[in-house]
Amino acid sequence: MRGSHSHFSRAAVGAVLLGLSLAGAARAATSCSIDATGAVAFGPYDWTTVAPTDSTGTITYTCDGPALVVLSQGSSGTYTARTMISGANQLTYNLYTDAARSQIWGDFSGGTTLRLVAAGTRVPITVYGRLPAGQNVPSGSYSDTLMVTFFF
């Protein structure tokens, strides 16, 4: 049996704003801001621990209209098991819309869900992360980059 490894990961998120216009309807310009610097950071990971490693992050939304929020698949290319990478090594994780970590946050495809966020000033959007237990990978700094898309 190998000794425990400590892993630090940070899922960095970038924000992309997409405005949708309604066909045939006049709309005033919407001014919105997104702060996605509160990324999910799991901290040290011990593969011998029997419980998963959970963490949260926050995206802050300010807008005078509601939005749908979609997360990309990241480097894995799938929502089923997102992966963080350190060189050639991979560490499986996922992101969820709920504290129970039962609804994978995606784009509404393949059984994933998305978030609807209300209009407001500095509305916090919690991102729930989980690293499954028992992943015996080499020590390193594991990371993944996701795109956060807001549909107004």
DAJOLIN-V253887 format. One record per residue. N is the residue number from 1. D_CENTER is the distance of its C-alpha to the mean C-alpha in Angstrom with 2 decimals. Layout:
N_D_CENTER ; N_D_CENTER
//
This chain:
1_32.42 ; 2_30.42 ; 3_29.65 ; 4_26.25 ; 5_23.87 ; 6_21.63 ; 7_18.34 ; 8_16.18 ; 9_12.75 ; 10_10.37 ; 11_7.09 ; 12_8.31 ; 13_7.08 ; 14_10.03 ; 15_11.19 ; 16_13.67 ; 17_16.03 ; 18_17.98 ; 19_20.99 ; 20_22.57 ; 21_26.26 ; 22_28.21 ; 23_31.18 ; 24_34.43 ; 25_32.96 ; 26_33.32 ; 27_30.38 ; 28_30.38 ; 29_27.96 ; 30_24.78 ; 31_23.70 ; 32_20.07 ; 33_18.01 ; 34_14.34 ; 35_13.43 ; 36_10.02 ; 37_11.70 ; 38_10.49 ; 39_7.67 ; 40_7.07 ; 41_10.44 ; 42_12.00 ; 43_15.47 ; 44_18.36 ; 45_18.10 ; 46_21.38 ; 47_21.70 ; 48_24.80 ; 49_23.19 ; 50_23.35 ; 51_20.47 ; 52_16.78 ; 53_15.01 ; 54_12.65 ; 55_10.82 ; 56_9.15 ; 57_8.05 ; 58_9.29 ; 59_9.38 ; 60_13.11 ; 61_14.76 ; 62_18.53 ; 63_20.31 ; 64_23.49 ; 65_22.01 ; 66_19.28 ; 67_16.37 ; 68_14.21 ; 69_10.50 ; 70_9.07 ; 71_6.06 ; 72_7.97 ; 73_8.89 ; 74_8.91 ; 75_12.22 ; 76_13.02 ; 77_13.79 ; 78_13.01 ; 79_10.70 ; 80_13.19 ; 81_12.26 ; 82_9.71 ; 83_11.61 ; 84_11.82 ; 85_15.19 ; 86_18.14 ; 87_21.05 ; 88_21.92 ; 89_20.13 ; 90_16.93 ; 91_14.99 ; 92_13.20 ; 93_10.05 ; 94_7.59 ; 95_4.91 ; 96_7.24 ; 97_8.80 ; 98_11.70 ; 99_13.12 ; 100_15.01 ; 101_12.02 ; 102_14.00 ; 103_12.05 ; 104_9.40 ; 105_7.08 ; 106_8.54 ; 107_11.59 ; 108_14.18 ; 109_15.58 ; 110_16.45 ; 111_15.98 ; 112_12.42 ; 113_12.10 ; 114_10.84 ; 115_11.38 ; 116_14.64 ; 117_15.04 ; 118_18.65 ; 119_20.57 ; 120_21.21 ; 121_21.24 ; 122_18.40 ; 123_16.53 ; 124_13.74 ; 125_10.55 ; 126_9.21 ; 127_5.76 ; 128_7.41 ; 129_7.16 ; 130_10.29 ; 131_12.45 ; 132_15.46 ; 133_18.81 ; 134_21.51 ; 135_19.95 ; 136_22.88 ; 137_21.74 ; 138_23.44 ; 139_22.58 ; 140_20.57 ; 141_17.65 ; 142_14.73 ; 143_11.84 ; 144_9.58 ; 145_8.85 ; 146_6.66 ; 147_8.35 ; 148_7.73 ; 149_10.99 ; 150_13.14 ; 151_16.23 ; 152_19.02
//
